[in-house]
Amino acid sequence: MRDLEVLMNPNKMVRHLQKPAHEFTKYDIIKFIDDYHIEMVNFRHVGEDGKLKTLNFVITSKDYLESILSTGERVDGSSLFSYIDAESSDLYVIPRFRTAFVNPFSEQPTLELLCSFYTKEGKPLESAPEYILKKAARVFTEQTGYVFKAMGELEYYVISDKKELYPAEDQRGYHEAAPFSNWECLRLEALRIIAQCGGKVKYGHSEVGNFIAGEQVYEQHEIEFNPVEAEEAVEQLIIAKWILRMLGQKYGVTISFAPKISVGKAGSGLHIHMLIEKEGVSQMVDEQGLTDTAKKMIAGILGKAQSLTAFGNTIPTSYLRLVPHQEAPTMICWGDSNRSVLVRVPLGWIARTNMIKDANPQERGEVPYIPGKQTVEFRVPDGSADLYHVVAGLILAAKDGILSGSSLQEAEELYININIFKPEHKKVLDRLKPLPASCHESASYLEQDAAFYMKDGVFTEGIIDSFIRRLKAFEDTNLGERFYKKTEEIEKLVHRYLHWM
């Protein structure tokens, strides 16, 4: 099995070194650089704004290469994080060898490595985004005995000049194929490159949200990943966003992950699927369906949903997406296959079926039953999400639910599998709590839950204060009412946040 994992892996480093990425050592990196005549190394890291930063090195000797791989490099933390003082701002960035991949866009052979932040004492920076997620995952496993896995659905728009031959049909793009999907070629190239860079890609497809505005075509696509441990889940989303934007530059089109792209259109979410395992076995379902542990996990997430928006919905246009009747959640509830709930339980191959044999009567052998594919989906976040922090927050909320004695009853009370916006279900709607309607409101919920996120030393006070300050600075209270029927004003707002994260 391990040999197949190496032989079939699209990452050329894995194939060349004959080992999975999590086993890479410093000398593996040096060997690959030597064998492939790599000329440059880039250290990549994520600052407070959630964007991928870079520090470039030209390899001038083997001693110099070993030096930077052994000790990292120094950076100015105060320029990356608002809560770090300029008087004591020096930080180290240290490469994580398992993240190494060959840059698919550089003219010179270049190796990329994601980095972690360390203090002058050589200790992890407590407030660093990647370390907050690492702490959350560690605390989750220590206190529950489970491993938390996640994956994202990365929705995005390709915005290009109008093509007359096969014009986009308004809101009719779901699973459309070329030639009726103009930018399938870009998506296919992205899938291949993301896999080569270490992303565990599940599939890609065109999404429903096609439309034409003026002389431009807006075509929506999605790339979905397979569940992996939390840190890797975030890393592959960050790298995938970078790859898509680089491809947009190559093709001369605009790539946007914005939650709202135009008035009256649904926009893009960034749904996060989750599951928990114990000793490699999923704990999500049993013979009766969803386990009590999974339901408790859901209840914990519902209980912190309002403050989780502070990490997952970070710009004013996020709250123009969270409106009724556009497949985005507005109320705190969960259900099966219902795309308007906050946490959805998608189809999960629970039942033992003969679908493959029915579709393929010639199949004579036993068809293996493959368990463990059931996830639950948090449908609130969008492309503005601060990925390290929102996944860390989800882990802590899931832990809280699993450990709480009352969460199973709370899950039962919040299970909804009806259209809550129909007049006959008004009583159900009235008893549900709403999601925030603005960044300012989201910040208020984060203030209320601050102690929860800082418990066990996971989030720091500086990080929480930074989010609250940034969210309140938008001054977007009653945004929907202020911009009601003001189409031009909304379009300006949408354009301002087209490339926020």
Secondary structure, 3 states (H helix, E strand, C coil): CHHHHHHCCCCHHHHHHCCCHHHCCHHHHHHHHHHCCCCEEEEEEECCCCCEEEEEEECCCHHHHHHHHHHCEEEEHHHCCCCCCHHHCEEEEEECHHHCEECCCCCCCEEEEEEEEECCCCCECCCCHHHHHHHHHHHHHHHHCCEEEEEEEEEEEEEEECCCCCCCCCCCCCCCCCCCCCCHHHHHHHHHHHHHCCCCEEEEEECCCCEEECCEEEEEEEEEECCEEHHHHHHHHHHHHHHHHHHHHHHCCEEECCCCCCCCCCCCECCEEEEEEECCEECCEECCEECHHHHHHHHHHHHCHHHHHHHHCCCCCHHHHCCCCCCCCCECCEEECCCCCCEEECCCCCCCCCHHHHHCCCCCCCCCCCCCCCCEEECCCECCCCHHHHHHHHHHHHHHHHHCCCHHHHHHHCECCCCCCCHHHHHHHHCCCECCCCHHHHHHHHHHHHHHHHHHHCCCHHHHHHHHHHHHHCCCCCHHHHCCCCHHHHHHHHHHCCCCC
